[in-house]
Amino acid sequence: MKVIVAAFNYAAHNKAFNYPPDALKEPIVFIKPDSAILKNGKPFFIPDDLGRICYGMHLVVKVCRLGKDIPERFAYRYYYELTVGVDFRAEDMLEKCRKEGLPWDMATGFDNSAVLGQFIPKEKVSDPQLSLHVDGEQLQAGNISDALFSIDHIISYLSKLYTFKIGDLIYAGIPGNMTDAVINQHIEGYLNDKKLLDFHLR
């Protein structure tokens, strides 16, 4: 199973990196191993030896059928469930990798770095608005319609490179700024008014 994470997919997020929204011609992604998945409300234990840890909220879709070279007009057939998820990154290490042109894997793919909420049928969410609440305060929010690349486009584009398999996950991008991870934070994730994610940092 693949965990595919879209980077730089919202203009609001890209401003923090001085990244022009029109610089991307196609999606930029990185892949996490399946050992990165954390679900069922289990706590995330902040690693002691990776430096500063940051996180952001994504809309997440789960692939429901085998697919390769998928036309964009048919991409909607390859997922029927949505949720929200949190992507954790070792920010100091990631910055070093960016500057030195090194792979991101160690900074983005460590254990439990892809937190996953409860899935719901996409038919129940007509206009997906996701939001991240930390200790009761909303820190991130966005609509998938504001993304630079739609989920259908991401699926179609990536299917030219990878064969999608049942259960693969796509994290569709962070709509706002990253947040620093602090012990004992209480994190909640919403899709419209539905709370699909609830866990603590330890």
Buried (B, 14 or more C-beta within 10 A) or exposed (E): EBBBBBBBBBBBBBEEEEBEBEEBEEBBBBBBBEEBBBBEEEBBEBBEEBBBBBBBBBBBBBBBEEBEEBEBEEBEEBBBBBBBBBBBBBBBBBBEBEEEEEEBEEBBBBBBBBBBBBBBEBEEBEEBBBBBBBEEEEBBBBBBEEBBBBBBBBBBBBBEEBEBEEEBBBBBBBBBEBBEBEEEBEBBBBBBEBBBBBBBBE
